[in-house]
Amino acid sequence: MAENGSTHYETDSVHVGRSAVRSINAASVRVEQSAVQRLSAGSADFENSAVGIVNGSTIEVDESAVGIVAGDYVKIEDSRVAILLAPRVSGNVKAFVTLPAAFAFGAGYFFARALAGALFGRDR
């Protein structure tokens, strides 16, 4: 278990507690009361932590805040996620932007742009 500031971990299994880590790349990760900037793992479990970007197969988030989560299966309990990209999600999810919402925002943007171009026309 790491208990200080570190810049990078790359191994099979990592358990981080009360630390700040820039990057973790491992098969299995457990993070408790820590801050992680970027994480890539097969299996990741967070508790009372703050994470910037997470990419993994199975991700479990409990009482934490995450910027971007991308995974095959994501379980979220009492946490906040800004952007969530996952086909299977369980738990009480409070995501700011989900995959369907991202497509809706994109379609709305291009529709509004086409409408504005048609209404206000451009001379080329």
JOMOHU-V578147 format. One record per run of one state. SS is the DSSP state (H for helix, E for strand, - for the rest). FROM is the first residue (numbers start at 1). LEN is the number of residues. If there is no record, write none. Layout:
ss->SS from->FROM len->LEN
ss->SS from->FROM len->LEN
This chain:
ss->- from->1 len->1
ss->E from->2 len->1
ss->- from->3 len->2
ss->E from->5 len->13
ss->- from->18 len->2
ss->E from->20 len->13
ss->- from->33 len->2
ss->E from->35 len->13
ss->- from->48 len->2
ss->E from->50 len->13
ss->- from->63 len->2
ss->E from->65 len->13
ss->- from->78 len->2
ss->E from->80 len->12
ss->- from->92 len->3
ss->E from->95 len->4
ss->H from->99 len->22
ss->- from->121 len->4
